[in-house]
């Protein structure tokens, strides 16, 4: 739908972190990438790599579409169709960002620790705005806990380790996925004293219910899509 409604718009550019080259995307491809990131973020138990370049490009595209609609003829049916498409895109964009903020609020100490410990060459899980939000949220939580309870407790009990107090994302939860690229010998169960290791092949187009921990690298690479 996005491709048909936005075909006349200009091509957009994204920086490729892996290839360090510019990736040329049509508006339809851009929206498809946003929807893919949205579904993965929505159904993943863990916070995924941020897609700030896609978000920025989508917002610029929406502004460009709005400018075009303001110049369009009043009462034109195409204007109504374009506005419906714009509202759909805005919903996907806001839902994507909301899902990320909810995870940051829920797992903030672990997310910040993961961000601090990553190597410079590794992709960032937080955008600059999300990182600032996570730090401010952490400071507010610490201040609230100290003023509400900790300062009234004995000195030896006033320290609190948020990494221990806040639960981690459950990477062993099960997720539904569809396979975009065929994968061979995916380790489902490691070898133990009671059983041998168990591997499976994932055929392109097939759908599965698996532990997120097993397929997390495939989600990151784009080989599978959460559904």
ABEGO torsion letter per residue (X at the ends): XAAAAAAABBBBBBBBAAAGBBBBBBAAAAAAAAAAAAAAAAABABBBBBBAAAAAAAAAAAAAAAAAAAABBBGBAAAAAAAAAAAAAAAAAAAAAAAAAAAAAAAAAAAAAAAAABBAABBBABBAAAAAAAAAAAAAAAAAAAAAAAAABBAAAABBBAAAABBBBBAABBBBBBBABBBBGBBABBBBAABBBBBBBBBBGBBBBBBAAAAAAAAAAGABBBX
